[in-house]
Amino acid sequence: MERELAMEIVRVTELAALNSARWMGRGKKNEADNAATEAMRKMFDTVAMDGTVVIGEGEMDEAPMLYIGERLGTGAAPEVDIAVDPLEGTNIVASGQANAMAVVAIAPKGCLLHAPDMYMDKLAVGPRARGKVHMDQSVTENLQAVAKANEKDISDVVAVVLDRPRHAALIEEIRQAGARIKLIANGDVAAAINTAFPERGVDILFGSGGAPEGVLAACALKCLGGDIMGRLLPETDEERQRCLEMGIKDINQVLMMEDLVRGEDAIFSATGVTDGDMLHGVRFLSKTKARTQTIVMRAKTGTVRFVDALHNLDKKVGWDRL
């Protein structure tokens, strides 16, 4: 993949963020999601690549979502796999809360796990704890390993967990181990990424969330030198069959970073929709001006850029006013 592709992907997430941000706090999550999706589709059509969505928002008959198997780009080389979450945090935007983002990851064709839309148990850490944790270890053992790797007392370690009833036992074990907890309402992609930035104040992510989001987080952490692993959690016979069709014969298999994102290259871009721990949300400065903030990174070079952009909406292709 050419390095210029990274900035092209920034344009995709920027437009999705701009169009979905107009719905912030309006209580209409579907409208916000649709706005982000259609904006992504429009901008992808201008990007010089031959892309196939391997992680999207549904199957072909669920359009207008970006569906699994959809072809994006102009059709020119390179051939790439695309993982998209046009709006990570639809409920967040609808209620005007923090940490909503528009997210895209790409990798060379055949390099992204075709993650089914089901739950995945996840464990994510930053670079200093890479290789020091494992899902087959207990929660307490992983917390102790992270504390040692980060040169902290375990009482200073912060674990981030989605605030869900299913995590009650996990939360209790973290507390019994002596660590602290940051509970989040939504947005475990951003939470996983934050483990790679010491200044964000979180050291490890535990718990189950969407499998597609796990692959997106893996792309980001591959760029940042962090680590993530997951285990699929099928709940029905249909979901178990989908795992088999993906080539995962052992449902209990721990999927390592290389299983989620193969090879040495991947590009990740996320633009803030609402203010968050990592990114500022969209700011509409006037009828014609808006500001966005994006993080874009590439695994091959390890480069991480924060892109602050001022947009002239009168000249923005793909911008649709309400």
C-alpha positions, 0 to 999 in steps of 0.5 A: 500500500502506498503511503498516500493512501493514509491521507485519502482514508483521513478524508473518508473518516472526516466526511463521515464525522462531519455528516453524523455530528449534525445529529449529536444530541437529537436522539436519532441514532439511526439517522446519525449512523446513516449520515456517516455511512452514506458519507463514507460511501461517497468519499470511498468512491474517489479513493484510488484503490480496489477495496472489499469490505470484510468488516461492515454493518451487515449483509448485502440486503441490509443496504444502505449500510456498508455491507460485507462484500461491498466493493469500494474505491475506483477499482485501481490498485492496490487491492485491500481489505476494508474494515469500517465502523462509520459511527462507533457509538451511535447511542453516544451521538444520539445522547450527546455523550463522549468518545464517538468516532468515525473509524476505517482500517485497511490492510492488503487483501487477505490480511484482515480477519473476516470477523462475524458480527458476534461478541468477542472476549478481548484483552488489550494492552499498550507496547510496554505490556506486549507479550506479558499478558494472555487470555489463558491467564487469570485476570489477577495474573494479567493485572500483575503482569501489566503492573510490572511491565509499566513499573506501577503498583497494582493499585495504580493500574487502571482497567477499562471495561464496558459497563454491562451486567455481563461483566459483574464477575469480571469487575469484582475480580479486578477490584479484588486484585487491587486495581482500579476500574474505568467503566465506559458506556460504549466505544471499546475501540477508543478504549483499547487504543488508549492503552497504548498512550500512557497519558490517557490513564488506562493500562489494560482493556478487559471484557466482551464487545463486538468482534468487528470492533476487535479487528478495528482495535487490532489494526490500531494497536498494530500501528502503535506497537500494542497487543490485543487478543480475542476469543469469539463468543458465539451464542447460537448454532448459526453463529457457531456455523459462521465461525466454522465457515471462517475457518475457525474450527476451535471456537475456544481458540485465542485469536492473537494479533497476527490472526486478527491482522496479518502481515506488516502493514495496516492503516487506521484512521479515526475522526472524532464525532463527539469530544473524547479522551483521544480526539476532539469532536466536530466543531461547527464554527459557522454556517460554512466552517467546521473543525475536525481532529483525526488520528491516522497511523500506519503499521509499516512505518509506525507513524502516528499523526494527529490531523487538525483540519478546518473545512470550508463546507461550501466547497466540501464534496459530499457535505449534506446540510440537514 
